[in-house]
Amino acid sequence: MLIAPLRNLSEIFRQALRQGEPVIFPTDTIYGIGAPLSDKKANEKIFEIKGRDRTKPFPVLISSFSQAEELAHFDEHQKKIMDFLWSKGSFTIILKAGKGVEELYTLDGNIALRVPFMPVLRQIIDETGAISATSANLSGVEYCGDFKTILNTFKDLVHYYSFQDITGQNSSVIIDLTHPKPILIRGVFDIETLSRI
């Protein structure tokens, strides 16, 4: 088992990637469990570890619009909305998945993307490519952001961990852009704001 502070997150991911293992790590919202999308073996393990239904794909963390273009279809208006939301806070945006995207990360032909605020996490995504990130809890069990609780829950299942002293307790807001008008799926947000973009 390897446990290290956030500043060593890059090394944690490099070692986990060599072993085909997922990582539990802090994000700008809550602790997540994930792996680079290129590591299908590690991502399949996450479903098993969490006891998660295969029909519930993971959100995907990206660091740039170029990565978004590799994974999803969106027009210029949708891009403006994405740029607006990602500049304001933690928003997960549902888009039409691009051709060839692994079904593991899509549902009904859609994919959920988010750009995290944390520079260290964006840097790792630049290095490894897009990363899956679902909440660090067992399916059906309420999320607890205390790192010791997370470690105790997953200690026999996950081998790589990163931590920080202060983490959020709220998940990202989810907005669906696959319909003619944006739809608020989760969280609190004045969706009418987007009609003026």
Rosetta constraint file for C-alpha pairs under 8 A:
AtomPair CA 1 CA 158 HARMONIC 7.77 0.50
AtomPair CA 1 CA 159 HARMONIC 4.42 0.50
AtomPair CA 1 CA 160 HARMONIC 5.97 0.50
AtomPair CA 1 CA 161 HARMONIC 7.99 0.50
AtomPair CA 2 CA 12 HARMONIC 7.54 0.50
AtomPair CA 2 CA 159 HARMONIC 6.10 0.50
AtomPair CA 2 CA 160 HARMONIC 4.95 0.50
AtomPair CA 2 CA 161 HARMONIC 6.17 0.50
AtomPair CA 3 CA 160 HARMONIC 6.11 0.50
AtomPair CA 3 CA 161 HARMONIC 4.67 0.50
AtomPair CA 3 CA 162 HARMONIC 5.74 0.50
AtomPair CA 3 CA 163 HARMONIC 7.68 0.50
AtomPair CA 4 CA 8 HARMONIC 6.07 0.50
AtomPair CA 4 CA 9 HARMONIC 7.22 0.50
AtomPair CA 4 CA 12 HARMONIC 7.43 0.50
AtomPair CA 4 CA 161 HARMONIC 6.42 0.50
AtomPair CA 4 CA 162 HARMONIC 4.98 0.50
AtomPair CA 4 CA 163 HARMONIC 6.52 0.50
AtomPair CA 5 CA 9 HARMONIC 6.98 0.50
AtomPair CA 5 CA 162 HARMONIC 5.27 0.50
AtomPair CA 5 CA 163 HARMONIC 4.91 0.50
AtomPair CA 5 CA 164 HARMONIC 5.91 0.50
AtomPair CA 6 CA 25 HARMONIC 7.80 0.50
AtomPair CA 6 CA 26 HARMONIC 7.51 0.50
AtomPair CA 6 CA 162 HARMONIC 5.48 0.50
AtomPair CA 6 CA 163 HARMONIC 5.42 0.50
AtomPair CA 6 CA 164 HARMONIC 5.65 0.50
AtomPair CA 7 CA 120 HARMONIC 7.50 0.50
AtomPair CA 8 CA 12 HARMONIC 6.45 0.50
AtomPair CA 8 CA 162 HARMONIC 7.53 0.50
AtomPair CA 9 CA 13 HARMONIC 6.24 0.50
AtomPair CA 9 CA 25 HARMONIC 7.77 0.50
AtomPair CA 9 CA 120 HARMONIC 7.72 0.50
AtomPair CA 9 CA 121 HARMONIC 7.88 0.50
AtomPair CA 9 CA 124 HARMONIC 7.94 0.50
AtomPair CA 9 CA 162 HARMONIC 6.02 0.50
AtomPair CA 10 CA 14 HARMONIC 6.26 0.50
AtomPair CA 10 CA 120 HARMONIC 7.96 0.50
AtomPair CA 10 CA 124 HARMONIC 5.87 0.50
AtomPair CA 11 CA 15 HARMONIC 6.19 0.50
AtomPair CA 12 CA 16 HARMONIC 6.13 0.50
AtomPair CA 12 CA 23 HARMONIC 7.59 0.50
AtomPair CA 12 CA 160 HARMONIC 6.51 0.50
AtomPair CA 12 CA 161 HARMONIC 7.20 0.50
AtomPair CA 12 CA 162 HARMONIC 7.23 0.50
AtomPair CA 13 CA 17 HARMONIC 5.92 0.50
AtomPair CA 13 CA 23 HARMONIC 6.82 0.50
AtomPair CA 13 CA 35 HARMONIC 7.85 0.50
AtomPair CA 13 CA 124 HARMONIC 7.98 0.50
AtomPair CA 14 CA 18 HARMONIC 6.43 0.50
AtomPair CA 15 CA 19 HARMONIC 6.60 0.50
AtomPair CA 16 CA 20 HARMONIC 6.02 0.50
AtomPair CA 16 CA 21 HARMONIC 4.94 0.50
AtomPair CA 16 CA 22 HARMONIC 6.37 0.50
AtomPair CA 16 CA 23 HARMONIC 6.80 0.50
AtomPair CA 16 CA 160 HARMONIC 6.53 0.50
AtomPair CA 17 CA 21 HARMONIC 6.14 0.50
AtomPair CA 17 CA 22 HARMONIC 7.70 0.50
AtomPair CA 17 CA 35 HARMONIC 7.62 0.50
AtomPair CA 17 CA 36 HARMONIC 7.74 0.50
AtomPair CA 17 CA 39 HARMONIC 7.14 0.50
AtomPair CA 20 CA 39 HARMONIC 6.48 0.50
AtomPair CA 20 CA 41 HARMONIC 5.98 0.50
AtomPair CA 20 CA 42 HARMONIC 5.01 0.50
AtomPair CA 21 CA 35 HARMONIC 7.38 0.50
AtomPair CA 21 CA 41 HARMONIC 7.57 0.50
AtomPair CA 21 CA 42 HARMONIC 4.70 0.50
AtomPair CA 21 CA 45 HARMONIC 7.61 0.50
AtomPair CA 21 CA 158 HARMONIC 7.65 0.50
AtomPair CA 21 CA 159 HARMONIC 7.44 0.50
AtomPair CA 21 CA 160 HARMONIC 7.66 0.50
AtomPair CA 22 CA 33 HARMONIC 6.64 0.50
AtomPair CA 22 CA 34 HARMONIC 5.36 0.50
AtomPair CA 22 CA 35 HARMONIC 4.97 0.50
AtomPair CA 22 CA 42 HARMONIC 5.19 0.50
AtomPair CA 22 CA 43 HARMONIC 6.79 0.50
AtomPair CA 22 CA 45 HARMONIC 7.42 0.50
AtomPair CA 22 CA 46 HARMONIC 6.84 0.50
AtomPair CA 22 CA 158 HARMONIC 6.91 0.50
AtomPair CA 22 CA 159 HARMONIC 7.83 0.50
AtomPair CA 22 CA 160 HARMONIC 6.99 0.50
AtomPair CA 23 CA 33 HARMONIC 5.52 0.50
AtomPair CA 23 CA 34 HARMONIC 5.54 0.50
AtomPair CA 23 CA 35 HARMONIC 6.27 0.50
AtomPair CA 23 CA 158 HARMONIC 7.09 0.50
AtomPair CA 23 CA 159 HARMONIC 7.41 0.50
AtomPair CA 23 CA 160 HARMONIC 4.99 0.50
AtomPair CA 23 CA 161 HARMONIC 5.69 0.50
AtomPair CA 23 CA 162 HARMONIC 7.67 0.50
AtomPair CA 24 CA 31 HARMONIC 6.83 0.50
AtomPair CA 24 CA 32 HARMONIC 5.60 0.50
AtomPair CA 24 CA 33 HARMONIC 4.30 0.50
AtomPair CA 24 CA 34 HARMONIC 6.61 0.50
AtomPair CA 24 CA 136 HARMONIC 6.75 0.50
AtomPair CA 24 CA 158 HARMONIC 7.59 0.50
AtomPair CA 24 CA 160 HARMONIC 6.44 0.50
AtomPair CA 24 CA 161 HARMONIC 4.84 0.50
AtomPair CA 24 CA 162 HARMONIC 6.27 0.50
AtomPair CA 25 CA 31 HARMONIC 5.51 0.50
AtomPair CA 25 CA 32 HARMONIC 5.48 0.50
AtomPair CA 25 CA 33 HARMONIC 6.35 0.50
AtomPair CA 25 CA 161 HARMONIC 5.93 0.50
AtomPair CA 25 CA 162 HARMONIC 4.74 0.50
AtomPair CA 25 CA 163 HARMONIC 6.13 0.50
AtomPair CA 26 CA 30 HARMONIC 6.13 0.50
AtomPair CA 26 CA 31 HARMONIC 4.28 0.50
AtomPair CA 26 CA 32 HARMONIC 6.13 0.50
AtomPair CA 26 CA 162 HARMONIC 6.79 0.50
AtomPair CA 26 CA 163 HARMONIC 6.02 0.50
AtomPair CA 26 CA 164 HARMONIC 6.80 0.50
AtomPair CA 26 CA 167 HARMONIC 6.83 0.50
AtomPair CA 27 CA 31 HARMONIC 5.77 0.50
AtomPair CA 27 CA 32 HARMONIC 6.64 0.50
AtomPair CA 27 CA 116 HARMONIC 7.02 0.50
AtomPair CA 27 CA 118 HARMONIC 7.01 0.50
AtomPair CA 27 CA 121 HARMONIC 7.45 0.50
AtomPair CA 27 CA 167 HARMONIC 7.68 0.50
AtomPair CA 28 CA 90 HARMONIC 7.44 0.50
AtomPair CA 28 CA 116 HARMONIC 6.13 0.50
AtomPair CA 28 CA 117 HARMONIC 5.99 0.50
AtomPair CA 28 CA 118 HARMONIC 5.99 0.50
AtomPair CA 28 CA 167 HARMONIC 7.31 0.50
AtomPair CA 28 CA 168 HARMONIC 6.77 0.50
AtomPair CA 29 CA 90 HARMONIC 7.17 0.50
AtomPair CA 29 CA 167 HARMONIC 6.97 0.50
AtomPair CA 29 CA 168 HARMONIC 4.85 0.50
AtomPair CA 29 CA 169 HARMONIC 6.52 0.50
AtomPair CA 29 CA 170 HARMONIC 5.80 0.50
AtomPair CA 29 CA 171 HARMONIC 5.54 0.50
AtomPair CA 29 CA 172 HARMONIC 6.42 0.50
AtomPair CA 30 CA 135 HARMONIC 6.95 0.50
AtomPair CA 30 CA 145 HARMONIC 6.68 0.50
AtomPair CA 30 CA 167 HARMONIC 6.20 0.50
AtomPair CA 30 CA 168 HARMONIC 5.11 0.50
AtomPair CA 30 CA 169 HARMONIC 5.57 0.50
AtomPair CA 30 CA 170 HARMONIC 6.40 0.50
AtomPair CA 30 CA 171 HARMONIC 6.25 0.50
AtomPair CA 31 CA 135 HARMONIC 6.13 0.50
AtomPair CA 31 CA 136 HARMONIC 5.62 0.50
AtomPair CA 31 CA 145 HARMONIC 6.59 0.50
AtomPair CA 31 CA 167 HARMONIC 7.43 0.50
AtomPair CA 32 CA 133 HARMONIC 5.34 0.50
AtomPair CA 32 CA 134 HARMONIC 5.21 0.50
AtomPair CA 32 CA 135 HARMONIC 4.45 0.50
AtomPair CA 32 CA 136 HARMONIC 4.69 0.50
AtomPair CA 33 CA 46 HARMONIC 7.42 0.50
AtomPair CA 33 CA 132 HARMONIC 7.72 0.50
AtomPair CA 33 CA 133 HARMONIC 5.45 0.50
AtomPair CA 33 CA 134 HARMONIC 5.51 0.50
AtomPair CA 33 CA 135 HARMONIC 6.10 0.50
AtomPair CA 33 CA 136 HARMONIC 5.18 0.50
AtomPair CA 34 CA 43 HARMONIC 6.83 0.50
AtomPair CA 34 CA 46 HARMONIC 7.18 0.50
AtomPair CA 34 CA 131 HARMONIC 6.46 0.50
AtomPair CA 34 CA 132 HARMONIC 4.77 0.50
AtomPair CA 34 CA 133 HARMONIC 4.48 0.50
AtomPair CA 34 CA 134 HARMONIC 6.44 0.50
AtomPair CA 35 CA 39 HARMONIC 6.61 0.50
AtomPair CA 35 CA 42 HARMONIC 6.24 0.50
AtomPair CA 35 CA 43 HARMONIC 6.08 0.50
AtomPair CA 35 CA 131 HARMONIC 5.34 0.50
AtomPair CA 35 CA 132 HARMONIC 5.47 0.50
AtomPair CA 35 CA 133 HARMONIC 7.29 0.50
AtomPair CA 36 CA 43 HARMONIC 7.91 0.50
AtomPair CA 36 CA 128 HARMONIC 6.26 0.50
AtomPair CA 36 CA 129 HARMONIC 6.34 0.50
AtomPair CA 36 CA 130 HARMONIC 5.79 0.50
AtomPair CA 36 CA 131 HARMONIC 4.12 0.50
AtomPair CA 36 CA 132 HARMONIC 6.18 0.50
AtomPair CA 37 CA 43 HARMONIC 7.33 0.50
AtomPair CA 37 CA 129 HARMONIC 7.23 0.50
AtomPair CA 37 CA 130 HARMONIC 5.87 0.50
AtomPair CA 37 CA 131 HARMONIC 5.41 0.50
AtomPair CA 37 CA 132 HARMONIC 6.19 0.50
AtomPair CA 38 CA 129 HARMONIC 7.61 0.50
AtomPair CA 39 CA 43 HARMONIC 6.50 0.50
AtomPair CA 40 CA 44 HARMONIC 6.07 0.50
AtomPair CA 41 CA 45 HARMONIC 6.37 0.50
AtomPair CA 42 CA 46 HARMONIC 6.57 0.50
AtomPair CA 43 CA 47 HARMONIC 6.97 0.50
AtomPair CA 43 CA 132 HARMONIC 7.56 0.50
AtomPair CA 44 CA 48 HARMONIC 6.79 0.50
AtomPair CA 45 CA 49 HARMONIC 6.00 0.50
AtomPair CA 46 CA 50 HARMONIC 5.99 0.50
AtomPair CA 46 CA 52 HARMONIC 7.91 0.50
AtomPair CA 47 CA 51 HARMONIC 5.71 0.50
AtomPair CA 47 CA 52 HARMONIC 4.87 0.50
AtomPair CA 47 CA 53 HARMONIC 7.01 0.50
AtomPair CA 47 CA 54 HARMONIC 6.86 0.50
AtomPair CA 48 CA 52 HARMONIC 6.67 0.50
AtomPair CA 49 CA 138 HARMONIC 7.53 0.50
AtomPair CA 49 CA 157 HARMONIC 6.36 0.50
AtomPair CA 49 CA 158 HARMONIC 7.94 0.50
AtomPair CA 50 CA 137 HARMONIC 6.76 0.50
AtomPair CA 50 CA 138 HARMONIC 4.46 0.50
AtomPair CA 50 CA 139 HARMONIC 5.48 0.50
AtomPair CA 51 CA 138 HARMONIC 6.49 0.50
AtomPair CA 51 CA 139 HARMONIC 5.69 0.50
AtomPair CA 52 CA 56 HARMONIC 7.16 0.50
AtomPair CA 52 CA 138 HARMONIC 7.70 0.50
AtomPair CA 52 CA 139 HARMONIC 5.55 0.50
AtomPair CA 54 CA 104 HARMONIC 7.54 0.50
AtomPair CA 55 CA 107 HARMONIC 6.95 0.50
AtomPair CA 56 CA 107 HARMONIC 7.18 0.50
AtomPair CA 57 CA 104 HARMONIC 5.98 0.50
AtomPair CA 57 CA 105 HARMONIC 4.91 0.50
AtomPair CA 57 CA 106 HARMONIC 5.83 0.50
AtomPair CA 57 CA 107 HARMONIC 6.52 0.50
AtomPair CA 58 CA 104 HARMONIC 7.85 0.50
AtomPair CA 58 CA 105 HARMONIC 5.78 0.50
AtomPair CA 58 CA 106 HARMONIC 7.96 0.50
AtomPair CA 58 CA 112 HARMONIC 7.63 0.50
AtomPair CA 58 CA 132 HARMONIC 5.91 0.50
AtomPair CA 58 CA 133 HARMONIC 6.16 0.50
AtomPair CA 58 CA 134 HARMONIC 5.57 0.50
AtomPair CA 59 CA 92 HARMONIC 7.56 0.50
AtomPair CA 59 CA 105 HARMONIC 7.29 0.50
AtomPair CA 59 CA 111 HARMONIC 7.29 0.50
AtomPair CA 59 CA 112 HARMONIC 4.90 0.50
AtomPair CA 59 CA 113 HARMONIC 5.94 0.50
AtomPair CA 59 CA 114 HARMONIC 7.40 0.50
AtomPair CA 59 CA 132 HARMONIC 5.88 0.50
AtomPair CA 59 CA 133 HARMONIC 5.70 0.50
AtomPair CA 59 CA 134 HARMONIC 6.29 0.50
AtomPair CA 60 CA 105 HARMONIC 7.64 0.50
AtomPair CA 60 CA 111 HARMONIC 7.80 0.50
AtomPair CA 60 CA 112 HARMONIC 6.02 0.50
AtomPair CA 60 CA 113 HARMONIC 4.88 0.50
AtomPair CA 60 CA 114 HARMONIC 6.24 0.50
AtomPair CA 60 CA 130 HARMONIC 6.55 0.50
AtomPair CA 60 CA 131 HARMONIC 5.62 0.50
AtomPair CA 60 CA 132 HARMONIC 4.43 0.50
AtomPair CA 60 CA 133 HARMONIC 5.90 0.50
AtomPair CA 61 CA 113 HARMONIC 5.87 0.50
AtomPair CA 61 CA 114 HARMONIC 4.94 0.50
AtomPair CA 61 CA 115 HARMONIC 5.71 0.50
AtomPair CA 61 CA 116 HARMONIC 6.78 0.50
AtomPair CA 61 CA 125 HARMONIC 7.59 0.50
AtomPair CA 61 CA 130 HARMONIC 5.65 0.50
AtomPair CA 61 CA 131 HARMONIC 5.12 0.50
AtomPair CA 61 CA 132 HARMONIC 6.02 0.50
AtomPair CA 61 CA 133 HARMONIC 6.60 0.50
AtomPair CA 62 CA 67 HARMONIC 6.22 0.50
AtomPair CA 62 CA 68 HARMONIC 6.84 0.50
AtomPair CA 62 CA 113 HARMONIC 6.81 0.50
AtomPair CA 62 CA 114 HARMONIC 6.06 0.50
AtomPair CA 62 CA 115 HARMONIC 5.18 0.50
AtomPair CA 62 CA 116 HARMONIC 7.47 0.50
AtomPair CA 62 CA 122 HARMONIC 7.22 0.50
AtomPair CA 62 CA 125 HARMONIC 6.29 0.50
AtomPair CA 62 CA 129 HARMONIC 7.39 0.50
AtomPair CA 62 CA 130 HARMONIC 4.90 0.50
AtomPair CA 62 CA 131 HARMONIC 6.77 0.50
AtomPair CA 63 CA 67 HARMONIC 6.91 0.50
AtomPair CA 63 CA 115 HARMONIC 5.48 0.50
AtomPair CA 63 CA 116 HARMONIC 7.28 0.50
AtomPair CA 63 CA 122 HARMONIC 5.08 0.50
AtomPair CA 63 CA 123 HARMONIC 7.68 0.50
AtomPair CA 63 CA 125 HARMONIC 6.02 0.50
AtomPair CA 63 CA 126 HARMONIC 6.39 0.50
AtomPair CA 63 CA 130 HARMONIC 7.49 0.50
AtomPair CA 64 CA 68 HARMONIC 6.52 0.50
AtomPair CA 64 CA 115 HARMONIC 7.29 0.50
AtomPair CA 65 CA 69 HARMONIC 6.11 0.50
AtomPair CA 66 CA 70 HARMONIC 6.55 0.50
AtomPair CA 67 CA 71 HARMONIC 6.63 0.50
AtomPair CA 67 CA 129 HARMONIC 7.67 0.50
AtomPair CA 67 CA 130 HARMONIC 7.09 0.50
AtomPair CA 68 CA 72 HARMONIC 5.82 0.50
AtomPair CA 68 CA 113 HARMONIC 7.46 0.50
AtomPair CA 69 CA 73 HARMONIC 6.58 0.50
AtomPair CA 69 CA 74 HARMONIC 7.77 0.50
AtomPair CA 69 CA 98 HARMONIC 7.82 0.50
AtomPair CA 70 CA 98 HARMONIC 6.82 0.50
AtomPair CA 71 CA 97 HARMONIC 5.92 0.50
AtomPair CA 71 CA 98 HARMONIC 4.93 0.50
AtomPair CA 71 CA 99 HARMONIC 7.80 0.50
AtomPair CA 71 CA 101 HARMONIC 6.34 0.50
AtomPair CA 71 CA 111 HARMONIC 7.78 0.50
AtomPair CA 72 CA 95 HARMONIC 6.14 0.50
AtomPair CA 72 CA 96 HARMONIC 5.54 0.50
AtomPair CA 72 CA 97 HARMONIC 4.26 0.50
AtomPair CA 72 CA 98 HARMONIC 4.23 0.50
AtomPair CA 72 CA 99 HARMONIC 7.98 0.50
AtomPair CA 72 CA 111 HARMONIC 7.00 0.50
AtomPair CA 73 CA 95 HARMONIC 6.70 0.50
AtomPair CA 73 CA 96 HARMONIC 5.37 0.50
AtomPair CA 73 CA 97 HARMONIC 6.08 0.50
AtomPair CA 73 CA 98 HARMONIC 5.54 0.50
AtomPair CA 74 CA 78 HARMONIC 5.81 0.50
AtomPair CA 74 CA 79 HARMONIC 6.53 0.50
AtomPair CA 74 CA 95 HARMONIC 6.95 0.50
AtomPair CA 74 CA 96 HARMONIC 7.25 0.50
AtomPair CA 75 CA 79 HARMONIC 6.15 0.50
AtomPair CA 76 CA 80 HARMONIC 6.27 0.50
AtomPair CA 77 CA 81 HARMONIC 6.48 0.50
AtomPair CA 77 CA 197 HARMONIC 7.89 0.50
AtomPair CA 78 CA 82 HARMONIC 6.14 0.50
AtomPair CA 78 CA 177 HARMONIC 7.09 0.50
AtomPair CA 79 CA 83 HARMONIC 6.04 0.50
AtomPair CA 80 CA 84 HARMONIC 6.12 0.50
AtomPair CA 80 CA 197 HARMONIC 7.16 0.50
AtomPair CA 81 CA 85 HARMONIC 6.14 0.50
AtomPair CA 81 CA 194 HARMONIC 6.72 0.50
AtomPair CA 81 CA 197 HARMONIC 6.69 0.50
AtomPair CA 82 CA 86 HARMONIC 5.94 0.50
AtomPair CA 82 CA 93 HARMONIC 7.36 0.50
AtomPair CA 83 CA 87 HARMONIC 6.09 0.50
AtomPair CA 84 CA 88 HARMONIC 6.51 0.50
AtomPair CA 85 CA 89 HARMONIC 6.47 0.50
AtomPair CA 85 CA 90 HARMONIC 7.80 0.50
AtomPair CA 85 CA 91 HARMONIC 6.29 0.50
AtomPair CA 86 CA 90 HARMONIC 6.60 0.50
AtomPair CA 86 CA 91 HARMONIC 6.20 0.50
AtomPair CA 86 CA 114 HARMONIC 7.63 0.50
AtomPair CA 86 CA 115 HARMONIC 6.40 0.50
AtomPair CA 89 CA 117 HARMONIC 7.59 0.50
AtomPair CA 90 CA 114 HARMONIC 7.38 0.50
AtomPair CA 90 CA 115 HARMONIC 7.53 0.50
AtomPair CA 90 CA 116 HARMONIC 6.73 0.50
AtomPair CA 90 CA 117 HARMONIC 7.39 0.50
AtomPair CA 90 CA 172 HARMONIC 5.05 0.50
AtomPair CA 90 CA 173 HARMONIC 6.45 0.50
AtomPair CA 91 CA 114 HARMONIC 6.13 0.50
AtomPair CA 91 CA 115 HARMONIC 7.73 0.50
AtomPair CA 91 CA 172 HARMONIC 5.28 0.50
AtomPair CA 91 CA 173 HARMONIC 4.83 0.50
AtomPair CA 91 CA 174 HARMONIC 5.81 0.50
AtomPair CA 91 CA 175 HARMONIC 7.21 0.50
AtomPair CA 92 CA 112 HARMONIC 6.15 0.50
AtomPair CA 92 CA 113 HARMONIC 5.42 0.50
AtomPair CA 92 CA 114 HARMONIC 4.61 0.50
AtomPair CA 92 CA 115 HARMONIC 7.85 0.50
AtomPair CA 92 CA 172 HARMONIC 6.16 0.50
AtomPair CA 92 CA 173 HARMONIC 6.01 0.50
AtomPair CA 92 CA 174 HARMONIC 4.68 0.50
AtomPair CA 92 CA 175 HARMONIC 6.34 0.50
AtomPair CA 93 CA 112 HARMONIC 5.39 0.50
AtomPair CA 93 CA 113 HARMONIC 5.25 0.50
AtomPair CA 93 CA 114 HARMONIC 6.34 0.50
AtomPair CA 93 CA 174 HARMONIC 5.85 0.50
AtomPair CA 93 CA 175 HARMONIC 5.06 0.50
AtomPair CA 93 CA 176 HARMONIC 5.81 0.50
AtomPair CA 93 CA 177 HARMONIC 6.82 0.50
AtomPair CA 94 CA 110 HARMONIC 6.49 0.50
AtomPair CA 94 CA 111 HARMONIC 5.56 0.50
AtomPair CA 94 CA 112 HARMONIC 4.31 0.50
AtomPair CA 94 CA 113 HARMONIC 6.39 0.50
AtomPair CA 94 CA 174 HARMONIC 7.44 0.50
AtomPair CA 94 CA 175 HARMONIC 6.24 0.50
AtomPair CA 94 CA 176 HARMONIC 4.55 0.50
AtomPair CA 94 CA 177 HARMONIC 5.75 0.50
AtomPair CA 94 CA 178 HARMONIC 6.71 0.50
AtomPair CA 95 CA 110 HARMONIC 5.48 0.50
AtomPair CA 95 CA 111 HARMONIC 5.49 0.50
AtomPair CA 95 CA 112 HARMONIC 6.39 0.50
AtomPair CA 95 CA 113 HARMONIC 7.69 0.50
AtomPair CA 95 CA 176 HARMONIC 6.78 0.50
AtomPair CA 95 CA 177 HARMONIC 5.71 0.50
AtomPair CA 95 CA 178 HARMONIC 5.41 0.50
AtomPair CA 96 CA 109 HARMONIC 6.04 0.50
AtomPair CA 96 CA 110 HARMONIC 4.38 0.50
AtomPair CA 96 CA 111 HARMONIC 6.14 0.50
AtomPair CA 96 CA 178 HARMONIC 6.24 0.50
AtomPair CA 97 CA 101 HARMONIC 6.66 0.50
AtomPair CA 97 CA 106 HARMONIC 6.83 0.50
AtomPair CA 97 CA 109 HARMONIC 5.60 0.50
AtomPair CA 97 CA 110 HARMONIC 4.70 0.50
AtomPair CA 97 CA 111 HARMONIC 5.11 0.50
AtomPair CA 101 CA 105 HARMONIC 7.39 0.50
AtomPair CA 101 CA 106 HARMONIC 7.61 0.50
AtomPair CA 102 CA 106 HARMONIC 7.14 0.50
AtomPair CA 103 CA 107 HARMONIC 7.41 0.50
AtomPair CA 105 CA 111 HARMONIC 6.40 0.50
AtomPair CA 106 CA 110 HARMONIC 5.23 0.50
AtomPair CA 106 CA 111 HARMONIC 4.85 0.50
AtomPair CA 106 CA 112 HARMONIC 7.76 0.50
AtomPair CA 107 CA 111 HARMONIC 6.64 0.50
AtomPair CA 110 CA 178 HARMONIC 7.90 0.50
AtomPair CA 115 CA 122 HARMONIC 7.70 0.50
AtomPair CA 116 CA 121 HARMONIC 7.09 0.50
AtomPair CA 116 CA 122 HARMONIC 6.69 0.50
AtomPair CA 117 CA 122 HARMONIC 7.60 0.50
AtomPair CA 118 CA 122 HARMONIC 6.36 0.50
AtomPair CA 119 CA 123 HARMONIC 6.09 0.50
AtomPair CA 120 CA 124 HARMONIC 6.43 0.50
AtomPair CA 121 CA 125 HARMONIC 6.29 0.50
AtomPair CA 122 CA 126 HARMONIC 6.17 0.50
AtomPair CA 123 CA 127 HARMONIC 6.44 0.50
AtomPair CA 124 CA 128 HARMONIC 6.04 0.50
AtomPair CA 124 CA 129 HARMONIC 7.82 0.50
AtomPair CA 125 CA 129 HARMONIC 4.90 0.50
AtomPair CA 125 CA 130 HARMONIC 5.53 0.50
AtomPair CA 125 CA 131 HARMONIC 6.53 0.50
AtomPair CA 126 CA 130 HARMONIC 7.76 0.50
AtomPair CA 135 CA 143 HARMONIC 7.32 0.50
AtomPair CA 136 CA 143 HARMONIC 7.10 0.50
AtomPair CA 136 CA 150 HARMONIC 6.96 0.50
AtomPair CA 137 CA 141 HARMONIC 6.46 0.50
AtomPair CA 137 CA 142 HARMONIC 7.05 0.50
AtomPair CA 137 CA 143 HARMONIC 5.40 0.50
AtomPair CA 137 CA 144 HARMONIC 7.42 0.50
AtomPair CA 137 CA 150 HARMONIC 7.20 0.50
AtomPair CA 137 CA 153 HARMONIC 7.84 0.50
AtomPair CA 138 CA 142 HARMONIC 7.94 0.50
AtomPair CA 144 CA 149 HARMONIC 7.09 0.50
AtomPair CA 144 CA 150 HARMONIC 7.18 0.50
AtomPair CA 144 CA 169 HARMONIC 7.93 0.50
AtomPair CA 145 CA 149 HARMONIC 7.66 0.50
AtomPair CA 145 CA 150 HARMONIC 7.21 0.50
AtomPair CA 145 CA 167 HARMONIC 7.18 0.50
AtomPair CA 145 CA 168 HARMONIC 7.51 0.50
AtomPair CA 145 CA 169 HARMONIC 6.19 0.50
AtomPair CA 146 CA 150 HARMONIC 6.36 0.50
AtomPair CA 147 CA 151 HARMONIC 6.02 0.50
AtomPair CA 147 CA 163 HARMONIC 7.04 0.50
AtomPair CA 148 CA 152 HARMONIC 6.06 0.50
AtomPair CA 149 CA 153 HARMONIC 6.14 0.50
AtomPair CA 150 CA 154 HARMONIC 6.23 0.50
AtomPair CA 151 CA 155 HARMONIC 5.33 0.50
AtomPair CA 154 CA 158 HARMONIC 5.61 0.50
AtomPair CA 155 CA 159 HARMONIC 7.12 0.50
AtomPair CA 172 CA 186 HARMONIC 7.93 0.50
AtomPair CA 172 CA 187 HARMONIC 7.21 0.50
AtomPair CA 173 CA 184 HARMONIC 7.96 0.50
AtomPair CA 173 CA 185 HARMONIC 7.64 0.50
AtomPair CA 173 CA 186 HARMONIC 5.40 0.50
AtomPair CA 173 CA 187 HARMONIC 4.68 0.50
AtomPair CA 173 CA 188 HARMONIC 6.90 0.50
AtomPair CA 173 CA 189 HARMONIC 7.60 0.50
AtomPair CA 174 CA 184 HARMONIC 6.27 0.50
AtomPair CA 174 CA 185 HARMONIC 5.24 0.50
AtomPair CA 174 CA 186 HARMONIC 4.95 0.50
AtomPair CA 174 CA 187 HARMONIC 6.71 0.50
AtomPair CA 175 CA 182 HARMONIC 6.58 0.50
AtomPair CA 175 CA 183 HARMONIC 5.62 0.50
AtomPair CA 175 CA 184 HARMONIC 4.69 0.50
AtomPair CA 175 CA 185 HARMONIC 5.54 0.50
AtomPair CA 175 CA 186 HARMONIC 7.21 0.50
AtomPair CA 176 CA 182 HARMONIC 5.63 0.50
AtomPair CA 176 CA 183 HARMONIC 5.05 0.50
AtomPair CA 176 CA 184 HARMONIC 6.42 0.50
AtomPair CA 176 CA 185 HARMONIC 6.69 0.50
AtomPair CA 177 CA 181 HARMONIC 6.96 0.50
AtomPair CA 177 CA 182 HARMONIC 4.92 0.50
AtomPair CA 177 CA 183 HARMONIC 6.77 0.50
AtomPair CA 178 CA 182 HARMONIC 7.44 0.50
AtomPair CA 179 CA 183 HARMONIC 7.52 0.50
AtomPair CA 182 CA 191 HARMONIC 7.11 0.50
AtomPair CA 182 CA 194 HARMONIC 7.55 0.50
AtomPair CA 183 CA 191 HARMONIC 7.24 0.50
AtomPair CA 184 CA 189 HARMONIC 7.47 0.50
AtomPair CA 184 CA 191 HARMONIC 6.59 0.50
AtomPair CA 191 CA 195 HARMONIC 7.70 0.50
AtomPair CA 192 CA 196 HARMONIC 7.57 0.50
AtomPair CA 193 CA 197 HARMONIC 7.57 0.50
